[in-house]
Amino acid sequence: MGTGQRSNRILVRGAEQALDQFKYEIAREIGLQTPPDGYWGDYPSRQCGAMGGQMVRRMIADAEARLAQGGFLAGNIGAGVGVGGFGPGYTR
């Protein structure tokens, strides 16, 4: 792994499995045959990049929908409370 990719890690503990399921769901939607052993290294970077790009688009759309409904995104800068923007005494 290159040194530039060391920061490419999952920040929320326990999200690995959900992100992995999400990756396979997106792969099916865009017509990629998922590898039976889970190793994506034999796929061209163009296909893996398309899958990652689609994942990002879907996550951004979800965040925009939450904001449009008057919600907020956890971890807003300036929230001043506990982890993820939630803390004791949180009121909405």
Residue pairs with C-beta under 8 A, 6 or more apart in sequence:
10 16
10 19
22 55
22 58
23 51
23 55
24 34
26 51
26 54
26 55
26 58
27 34
27 51
28 34
29 54
30 50
30 51
30 54
32 43
32 47
32 51
35 42
35 43
40 48
63 73
66 72
66 73
67 73
72 85
73 85
74 84
74 85
74 86
75 84
75 85
76 85
79 85
81 87
81 88
81 89
81 90
82 88
